[in-house]
Amino acid sequence: MTGNNAGDSTAAATNLDAAVIGAGFAGLYALKKLRDELGLDTLAFDKAGGVGGTWYWNRYPGALSDSESHVYCYSWDDELLRTWPHKSKYVPQPEILKYLEHVAERHDLYKDIRLNTGITSAVFDEDAARWQLTTDDGQTYSAKYLVTAVGLLAATNIPKIEGMDRFKGKIYHTSRWPSDAGIEGKRVGVIGTGSTGVQFITATAPVVNHLTVFQRSPQYSVPVGNGPLSEAELEEIRRDYPKIWEGVRKSALAFGFEESTRPLASVSDEERERIFDKAWAKGGGFRFMFETFGDIATDEAANKAAQDYIRRKIDQIVNDPETARKLKPNDLHAKRPLCDSGYYQTFNRDNVSLVHIGENPIVEMTENGIRTADGVEHELDILVFATGFDAVDGNYKRMDLRGRGGLQMRDHWSEGPAAYLSIGTVGFPNMFMVLGPNGPFTNLPPSIEAEVEWISDAIGYMERNHVATIEATPQAEAEWVRTCEEIASQTLFPKADSWIFGTNIPGKKKTIYFYMGGLGAFRDTLAAVANDDYRGFTLERELVNATTG
Ligand SMILES: Cc1cc2nc3c(=O)[nH]c(=O)nc-3n(C[C@H](O)[C@H](O)[C@H](O)COP(=O)(O)OP(=O)(O)OC[C@H]3O[C@@H](n4cnc5c(N)ncnc54)[C@H](O)[C@@H]3O)c2cc1C
């Protein structure tokens, strides 16, 4: 039974077997596995007022998955797969939230989730070999296992702008969108044109009085191709699910389509154009980059062909040549690929203006809006930050998280985060990260499942074999990071500035945040490590077991 000492700050820590931080896709599944399959006393904590993680927080207009609905879900609940009524090809935020709330209800998870409860500190007590947790309302918990499911796009990033406190209007971050935002009929400014910005801009332009888009860098975006899923299509998906999931688990990107191996140079110019046209008509950012040709992300000439195609599309779509010029990127098409529901078309509207702050930087905020270097004051009622996240390690550094010898995670990762298999890091025994640094770059639920299942198996092994602690070795971690670096260096991704290498945040070190070897290879490695007695981890037996033989 899990105890509760709510309201009694002097009470001794509540003892748990396992504590899970986060109640999104990762935390919900971790709670389910540890509690229901291993029978461990487990509690999950989330500072949010509900479950859902990303989809609890990101309620901005236009919020939509860019993974297709039938693979942006769990694969482990057969009955749910056969009955959940996916309505459209991509999933709007309210639908994903509804799905995750349904999962929590259906599996009776709520009773073991403490919502509105932030974990402010987690400290490893070496003598007891247990984690000591403190919540933001002063409660304390002790747990042998700590699963951090804190999200890789969850720690908000708000850049500092001179004079921000002078602004008399309202300021919102897209991931903290208030239900009474009241943007209709207002003069709205938005900073950022990444995945969120592109969705937000397209959705809000028709309802605001005026939208001023402050673009930090131009983006390659392709149509998302969203639309309703018919009953017949859904039936077909349900019938094919075993095959679909098998393909997803073996694939590189886990997006549920066959990744192309065809080199771009292997086809004629006409054929290339036909393939791109087909992908543009069908939609999907990952599809455009990875289903068309096998080398857009690895070969500069192939990448250039994709860039040129999208630049031509921008020229065709955008009426004003100067606006089109500003919208056209000139760098590699090597960020997380974007897709949209009419992004470039939005700039043909009379009530939308584009300020390229890459060329004409923001100088300050005034009482009335934003002043740019050309001296223009852009008057606004509301400023929206679509500036994304302190990705991957952000939430780890925002907690007081201490491992062996009081080692602070902030210090441990001061030169950039590193982890073994994205799950363990040196000096933090019995802490299991889901989607920690150096994890797969994919459609994420299948990677979350792979990691949670591995973690649950490892904890099961520890329980059966009286293992007190498990900890990544420095050699294994360094080797894994090298592997990630080597694989990334064979792609074009490190050559583009983006959050996937930490370069969206001034001062954040450019480093390798992902394993780009694909989910299939990642799963094989996880299995091989477990089968090889948890190679690369040090396991210490419990003393009681050692003395009793
Ligand atoms: C707008 C947007 C669109 C996205 N679209 C896609 C997509 O189409 N496909 C895709 O694969 N991925 C997408 N992602 C990534 C998405 O984050 C993952 O797919 C997935 O939802 C991650 O689940 P998670 O459980 O790991 O983390 P999250 O859903 O981020 O949940 C983490 C939770 O941890 C909680 N938490 C963190 N620190 C603490 C603390 N100290 N104490 C208590 N609670 C804490 C947070 O409140 C949060 O609720 C998108 C992300 C965003 C922001």
The ligand as an SDF file (V2000), in Angstrom:
LIG
                    3D

 53 58  0  0  0  0  0  0  0  0999 V2000
    3.7500   21.2590  -29.1160 C   0  0  0  0  0  0  0  0  0  0  0  0
    4.4140   19.9260  -29.1570 C   0  0  0  0  0  0  0  0  0  0  0  0
    4.1020   19.0240  -30.1470 C   0  0  0  0  0  0  0  0  0  0  0  0
    4.7090   17.7760  -30.1730 C   0  0  0  0  0  0  0  0  0  0  0  0
    4.3820   16.9070  -31.1720 N   0  0  0  0  0  0  0  0  0  0  0  0
    4.9690   15.7020  -31.1910 C   0  0  0  0  0  0  0  0  0  0  0  0
    4.6610   14.7580  -32.2240 C   0  0  0  0  0  0  0  0  0  0  0  0
    3.8470   15.0090  -33.1050 O   0  0  0  0  0  0  0  0  0  0  0  0
    5.3130   13.5830  -32.2270 N   0  0  0  0  0  0  0  0  0  0  0  0
    6.2200   13.2550  -31.2550 C   0  0  0  0  0  0  0  0  0  0  0  0
    6.7630   12.1700  -31.2870 O   0  0  0  0  0  0  0  0  0  0  0  0
    6.5050   14.1100  -30.2630 N   0  0  0  0  0  0  0  0  0  0  0  0
    5.9140   15.3100  -30.2060 C   0  0  0  0  0  0  0  0  0  0  0  0
    6.2300   16.1790  -29.2100 N   0  0  0  0  0  0  0  0  0  0  0  0
    7.1370   15.7400  -28.1480 C   0  0  0  0  0  0  0  0  0  0  0  0
    6.3280   15.2540  -26.9170 C   0  0  0  0  0  0  0  0  0  0  0  0
    6.8420   15.9520  -25.8290 O   0  0  0  0  0  0  0  0  0  0  0  0
    6.4430   13.7440  -26.7590 C   0  0  0  0  0  0  0  0  0  0  0  0
    5.8830   13.1070  -27.8680 O   0  0  0  0  0  0  0  0  0  0  0  0
    5.7340   13.1680  -25.5170 C   0  0  0  0  0  0  0  0  0  0  0  0
    4.5140   13.7870  -25.2590 O   0  0  0  0  0  0  0  0  0  0  0  0
    6.6530   13.2260  -24.3150 C   0  0  0  0  0  0  0  0  0  0  0  0
    6.0580   12.5690  -23.2310 O   0  0  0  0  0  0  0  0  0  0  0  0
    6.8180   12.5160  -21.8410 P   0  0  0  0  0  0  0  0  0  0  0  0
    5.9230   11.8240  -20.8960 O   0  0  0  0  0  0  0  0  0  0  0  0
    8.1780   11.9830  -22.0280 O   0  0  0  0  0  0  0  0  0  0  0  0
    7.0440   14.0400  -21.3980 O   0  0  0  0  0  0  0  0  0  0  0  0
    5.9990   15.2050  -21.2050 P   0  0  0  0  0  0  0  0  0  0  0  0
    4.7490   14.9330  -21.9050 O   0  0  0  0  0  0  0  0  0  0  0  0
    6.7200   16.4610  -21.5000 O   0  0  0  0  0  0  0  0  0  0  0  0
    5.6770   15.1520  -19.6330 O   0  0  0  0  0  0  0  0  0  0  0  0
    6.6050   15.5170  -18.6670 C   0  0  0  0  0  0  0  0  0  0  0  0
    5.8540   15.9150  -17.4200 C   0  0  0  0  0  0  0  0  0  0  0  0
    6.7980   16.0190  -16.3510 O   0  0  0  0  0  0  0  0  0  0  0  0
    6.3570   17.0280  -15.4860 C   0  0  0  0  0  0  0  0  0  0  0  0
    7.4860   17.4780  -14.6810 N   0  0  0  0  0  0  0  0  0  0  0  0
    8.6970   17.8970  -15.1160 C   0  0  0  0  0  0  0  0  0  0  0  0
    9.4860   18.2230  -14.0800 N   0  0  0  0  0  0  0  0  0  0  0  0
    8.7470   17.9960  -12.9600 C   0  0  0  0  0  0  0  0  0  0  0  0
    9.0060   18.1410  -11.5670 C   0  0  0  0  0  0  0  0  0  0  0  0
   10.1800   18.5780  -11.1020 N   0  0  0  0  0  0  0  0  0  0  0  0
    8.0250   17.8290  -10.6930 N   0  0  0  0  0  0  0  0  0  0  0  0
    6.8130   17.3770  -11.1340 C   0  0  0  0  0  0  0  0  0  0  0  0
    6.5200   17.2250  -12.4560 N   0  0  0  0  0  0  0  0  0  0  0  0
    7.4760   17.5320  -13.3420 C   0  0  0  0  0  0  0  0  0  0  0  0
    5.8190   18.1020  -16.4140 C   0  0  0  0  0  0  0  0  0  0  0  0
    4.8970   18.9260  -15.7500 O   0  0  0  0  0  0  0  0  0  0  0  0
    5.1860   17.2730  -17.5270 C   0  0  0  0  0  0  0  0  0  0  0  0
    3.8030   17.1630  -17.3160 O   0  0  0  0  0  0  0  0  0  0  0  0
    5.6500   17.4350  -29.1700 C   0  0  0  0  0  0  0  0  0  0  0  0
    5.9890   18.3640  -28.1910 C   0  0  0  0  0  0  0  0  0  0  0  0
    5.3770   19.5980  -28.1740 C   0  0  0  0  0  0  0  0  0  0  0  0
    5.7580   20.5660  -27.0940 C   0  0  0  0  0  0  0  0  0  0  0  0
  1  2  1  0
  2  3  1  0
  2 52  2  0
  3  4  2  0
  4  5  1  0
  4 50  1  0
  5  6  2  0
  6  7  1  0
  6 13  1  0
  7  8  2  0
  7  9  1  0
  9 10  1  0
 10 11  2  0
 10 12  1  0
 12 13  2  0
 13 14  1  0
 14 15  1  0
 14 50  1  0
 15 16  1  0
 16 17  1  0
 16 18  1  0
 18 19  1  0
 18 20  1  0
 20 21  1  0
 20 22  1  0
 22 23  1  0
 23 24  1  0
 24 25  2  0
 24 26  1  0
 24 27  1  0
 27 28  1  0
 28 29  2  0
 28 30  1  0
 28 31  1  0
 31 32  1  0
 32 33  1  0
 33 34  1  0
 33 48  1  0
 34 35  1  0
 35 36  1  0
 35 46  1  0
 36 37  1  0
 36 45  1  0
 37 38  2  0
 38 39  1  0
 39 40  1  0
 39 45  2  0
 40 41  1  0
 40 42  2  0
 42 43  1  0
 43 44  2  0
 44 45  1  0
 46 47  1  0
 46 48  1  0
 48 49  1  0
 50 51  2  0
 51 52  1  0
 52 53  1  0
M  END
$$$$
